[in-house]
C-alpha cells in the first residue's frame, strides 16, 4: 500500500468513526413514542427488566423508570401525542415535524436551537403532562388518583365539587421531574453554548407543561328529574390537546430570540421586547433553510411535498416550493357522500370517487 492509499484508508476509517458517533442528545426519550412499550405486568419473572430495554433514557430518567415503571407506557403515549400534534400544526409549513428514525425521532435538525426545536420540546413535554394526568384519573397508576384540586371560588354554592377529575397537578410535577432530568444532569461550563442550549430546553419544557396546566378547566354534569339540571357535579378536566397545540403554535410565532449573557443566563437579543415568561417559547439559533435537503442541518427539503396552487399562504406552491416550481398530476379521491339518516339510529353513506388535480414541488 503506497502513501496515498494509506492516507485514503486513514481518512475513510476516521470518517466512519465520526459518523457512527451520535451527539449526546440525539438518542432521546422521544423514541418511546416510536417503539411501543409493553405494560409492566406483561413482564414475567426472570425476564429482562423493562427499563434496561428502553433506549433514549438518560441516567436520571432510567432511575425514575425503575421507580415508576407503570408510568412509562403513558410517557410513550404522551410523546406520541406531542409528535402527532406537532405534525398537525406544521402540516402546511416547509418544516412539517417529520420523524426520520426510531432513535433521534426528528433527526439532526434538533441539534439546532431554532424556534422549531423550541416548539418540539414544548409540545412533547405537554404530551407527557396530558397522558399522565389522564392515567391518574383512570386509575392506571399506583401513585396517583383523581384530581384533588381546590374548589374554584366562582363555582355556585349549590353545585357539587369533587367528581373524578384529571390530575393535572400530579401530571405537571411528574413530567417536570422526568422530562427535565436529562437537562439537569448536564454539567456544561456556565455561559457556554451548550449551557445556553440546556437553558433553552428547560424554558420550552416548562412552557409546554404550563400550557396544559393553565388550559385545564372546570367541567360539569347535570343531575335532576328529566334532565332538569337542578344539581350539578363539577370536576377539573384537561383541555382538548388540539387547543394546547394551537396555543403553543401561537407561542411559536412570538418566540423570543435569546443569547447567553455574561452572568450565564439567557437574555434577549433585542431589548425592545419583553423578556419571556414561563409560558413563552425561546430559541437561540436562527432556523435553517428548510427549502433544500441538507444532511448537515437535517433539513429534508420540500421536494415532493404537496402544495395548494390557489393559496397565498405557506402551503401555497410559490412559498412551499421556494420558487422552484411544481408538477401537476391527476389522482382519484375517495370520500363519503350522499349521506342519509335512517330511523333509528344510523347514517348510511355512499362512496364517491372523483378525479382531482394535485400539485407537487419540484
N, C-alpha and C positions, 0 to 999 in steps of 0.2 A: 504494500500500500504506500503510494507516494505522499508527499507533504500536503498536496491539495486535497487528495482523497481523505487523508486523516483529518484535515480541518473541517471538511464537509461532514464527516462522521461525527465529530465532536459537536458541531453546531446542531446536527439532527437530534442527537441524544439530549442536548440542552433544551431544545425547543419542546421535545416530547415531555421532558421532566417538568418544564414550566407549564405546559398546557394541562398536565394532569393535576396540578395543584389548584384547588378551588380557593377563592377568597374565603376568609373566616366566616363571613355572613351569608355565603351562597347557599349553604345547606340549612334551611330554615324550618321552624316548626310549622310553617305553612304547608310543608309536604304531607302533614297529617290529613289535609283535605284531599290529596291525590291518591293516598294509599289507605283504603278503608281499614278501620280498626275493629277487630273482634271485641265484643263485650268481655270484660274481665271474667265473668262466670263461665265463659267458654274455654278458659284455660284449665286443663286438668292438672292434677298433682304430678310433679315431675317434668312438666313442660317448661320450655324456656320462658322466663318471666316476660311479661308484656313490655315493660319499659326498656329492656335491653334490645328489643326488636325494633323499636321506633327510631327512625332516622330524623335528623334535623334538630334534636333537642340539645340545648346547652347543658352544662353540668348542673346548674341550679334547677332548670326545668325537669331534668331527669330525676332529681331528688323529689320535686313536687309530684312527679308522675308516680313515684313509689309510694308516696303518702296518700295520693288521691287517684288511684288507678281508675275508679269508676267515672272520673271526670274526663278522661282522655277521649272517649268516644265523642263527647259533646264539644271538646276543644276542636276536634277534627271537623265536626259538623259546623261549628261556628266559623272556622277558617273557610270552609266550602261556601257557606252563605255569603261571607265577605267577598270572596273571589267572584261569585256569580253576580253580586250586586255591582261590583267594580266593572265587570264586563257589560252589564246593562247600562250603567251610567255613561260609559265611554264607547258604546257601540257605534256611534256616529262620528268618532274622532279618529285622527290619524293614529294615535296610540290607543288601542282598544283593549288594554288589560289582558292581552293574550298570555296563556300559560304555554311554556315551552318544554318543560320536562317535569319529572316527578320529584326532584330534589330541590332545585333552586326555585321552581314553580314559575317565576316571571323572568328568569334569566339574568343576564348581565346588566340589563337596564336598571336593576335595583341597586347597582353599585354607585349610581349617580344620585346625589341628594337633591333630586328635582321635585317639582310640585306633584308630578305623577307618583313618585315614590312616597311622598308625604300622604297622598290620598290612600295609597295601598296599605300603608301601616295603619292609618286611622280606621279604614273600613274593616280590616282584619281584626283589630282589637275590638271594634264594635260587635263584630260577629260572635266573638267569644263571650262577651257580656250577655248578648241576646240568648245564645244557646244555653249557657249555664243557668241564667235566671229562669228560663222556661223549664229546664230539667229539675230545678229545685221545686217548682210548683207542682210538677207532675210526679214528684216522689221518687225520682230516679237516682238521687244522690243521697249518700248516707249522712252527710254533714250539714244538710240544709233542708228546709221545707218551704211552706208557703211564706209569702211576704209578711213581715211584722212591722211594716211602715206605719207611722203615726197617722191618726185620723186627720184628714185635711180640715183646717179651721172653717172653711167656707161650705162644708157639707151640711145640708139641712139636718136639724136635730133628730127628726123622726126617721131618718134614713140609717140603716144598719151599716156598720163598717167592720170588715173583717172576713169577707169572702176570701177564698184561696187565691191570692194574687201572685204575680210574677215576682220572684225575689231578686229585684234589681240591685239591692244593697249588697247581697252576697255575690251576685254575678260581677258587679263592679270590682269588689275587693279581690276576688279570686283572679279575675282577668288581669288586674294590676300586678299581682304577685307573679303570675305565670308569664305573661307577655313581656313584662319589663325585666324579668330575671336575666335574660340574655344581655341586655344593655348594661345592667348594673354590675355584671361580672367583669366587664371590660375595664381595663386599668390603663387607658392611654394617657400620655402626658397632658396636663391641663393646658388648654389653649391650642392643642394640635388639631390638624384637620380631622383626624379620626375621632377626637373628643367632640368636635363640633357635630359630626355625624351622629354620635351617640346621643347628644342633647337634642338634636333634631328628631331622632326616632322616638325618644321619650315624650317630647312635646306632642307629636302626632298620635302616639298611642293613647295619651291622655285625652286628646280631643275626640278620638273615636269613642272612648268609654263614656265621656261626658255627654256625647250626643245621645246615646241610648238612655243614659240615666235621666237626662233632662226632658227627653221627649216622652218618657213613660207618663201615663195619665190615669185618671180615675174612670173606671167602667162600672156600670150599674145594671142590675136586673130587676124588673118589676115583679111584685107579688100582689095577690089580691084576687077577689072573686071576678071571674070572667075578664081577667086582664085589666082590672080597674086601676092597677098601679097605686093602690093605697099605701103600699110599703115598698121600699127599695133596699136591696143589699148591694153594697159597693166594695170594690177592691182595686188594687193597683195593677195596671196592665201595661205591658210594653207596647210601644207604637209599632205599627207595621214597619218591617225593615226597609221597605221601599222609601218610606218617609225619612228614615235615617240616612239612606243613600242620597236622597235629594238634598237633605240638609248639609251633608258633608261635601257634596258636589258644589254647593254654594260657597262653602268654606274653601274649597279648592280654587275656585275662581278668584277669591280675595286673599289667597295665601300670602303670608309675609315673607319677603326676601330677607334672609338673615346672614350674619357672618360672626365668626368668633371674635370676641373683644379682648382687650388687654387683661381683663380680670378672669378670663377663661369662661365667660358666659356668652350666650348668643345675644347679639344686638342687631337692631335694624340696619339694613344697608342705607335706607333713606329715612332720615329722622323726621320727615314731614308727616309720616304716617304714625298712627297709634301703635304702640307695641302690642303683640298678640296676647290674648288672654288664654286661659287653659282650654278654651273651646275652639281656638283657632289653629289652622294648619300653618306650618313654617317649612321653608326649604332653604338650602344653602348653595345649590348649584343651578345654573341655567339648564333648561330642558335640552336634550339632544335633538338633532334633526330626525324626525320620525318619517320623513318622506322616502328616504332610500335605505335599503338594507345595509347595516353596518355591524360587522361581527364584534368590533371592539367596544361599541356602546351598547350592543344588544338590541338595537333598533331592527324591527322586522320589515320596515318599509311598508308602502301602501300598494305595491304592485299586486294585482289580482283581487283587490278589495272592491266590493260592490259600491256604487255611488248613485246618487239621485241627480239625474240630469237637470231637473227643473228647480232644484233647491239652490239657494244662495248662501246657505249655512255651511258648517264644517262637513256635513255629509254630502254636499254638492260635488259634482265631478270636478269642477275647477279647483276647489280647495283640497279635496280628498286626494286627487291625483297630482297635486303640486305642479300643475301646468304641463304635465307630460302627455295629456290626452287620455282617451279611453276607447275601449272597444265596445261594440253593441252586438248583442245576440238575443235570440228569442228562446223562451223556455215555457214549459207548461206549469201553470199554477193551479193547485187543487185547493178548494175551500168548501165549507158547508154553505148551503144556500136553500132558499125556498122553505124555510123552517116553519112548521105549524105546531101549535099547541093542541094536544089531544086530551079530552076529559076522560078520566083523571088518572094520572097526572104526569105526562111526559111530553117532551118536544121531539118531533121527528123532522129530520132534515134530509135533503138530497145532497149529493156530492157533485159540485160543478167544476169543470175544467176549462181554463181559458189560456190563450196564448199571449204572453206579455213580453215586453221589451226589458232587457237587463243591460246594465252598463257597468263595465269593469275597468279599473285603472290599468293603464299600460305600464 
